[in-house]
Every structure is written in structure tokens, then in C-alpha cells.
Amino acid sequence: MHDVESVDVTDVRPGAAVLDVREQDEWDAGHIEGAVHIPLGELPLRVEELDPDTDYNVICLRGGRSAQAVQWLTNQGYSVVNVRGGMDQWAENGLPITSESGEAFVKGHA
């Protein structure tokens, strides 16, 4: 896999479009408010849910799956960047996280 364009979590501006490609249990444990959730394995089937005119910041837990998603989406003509360090880095920087259960996001765990 060749390098994909990446940004630090601190470069994701508030209100920016975010695509979270983690699994459902990871999403439920904590995610970015307003993010679009499409697990990586479902992306080819659900890509039409994304707006082709929107620039997306793609995130997963640590950055590996989101890098794969960015490479694939770039090849499909989407404007996307990988969020380096993923949700672990997001949490480490104290950025806002919401969860379905109301429980706190635990770094490195789903």
C-alpha cells in the first residue's frame, strides 16, 4: 500500500466531516459526534451513503483501517484524508467523544 494523505487529530476542525470505519462495538464504545459510521468491511457496499462533494477525515482506532479506506476511497474519486493515530490519539488529546452507552471511551479498547 502506498502512503496516503494524513492529518493529525488536532488538524480536524470542529464540525468537519468524519468517516469512522471501525466495527459497531468500537463505535458504540465511543465516537466523534456527528461522524458517519461505515465499518471498513461494509464500505464497498455502502459507499453511496457518502457525499462525493464532501471532504472526509477518515478515522479508526489507530490509523491502519482508515488508511486502507482512504486509499480505496481516493481510487473511487472521493476527497479523503487519514486521521493519524485514530481514536486512541483523539482521546489522548482530550478531544470530545460521545458513546451510545454514556460510558467513557477507553484508549485501545473496543
Secondary structure, DSSP 8 states (H G I E B T S, - for coil): -----EEEGGGS-TT-EEEE-S-HHHHHH-B-TT-EE--GGGHHHHGGGS-TTSEEEEE-SSSHHHHHHHHHHHHTT-EEEEEETHHHHHHHTT---B-SS-----TT--
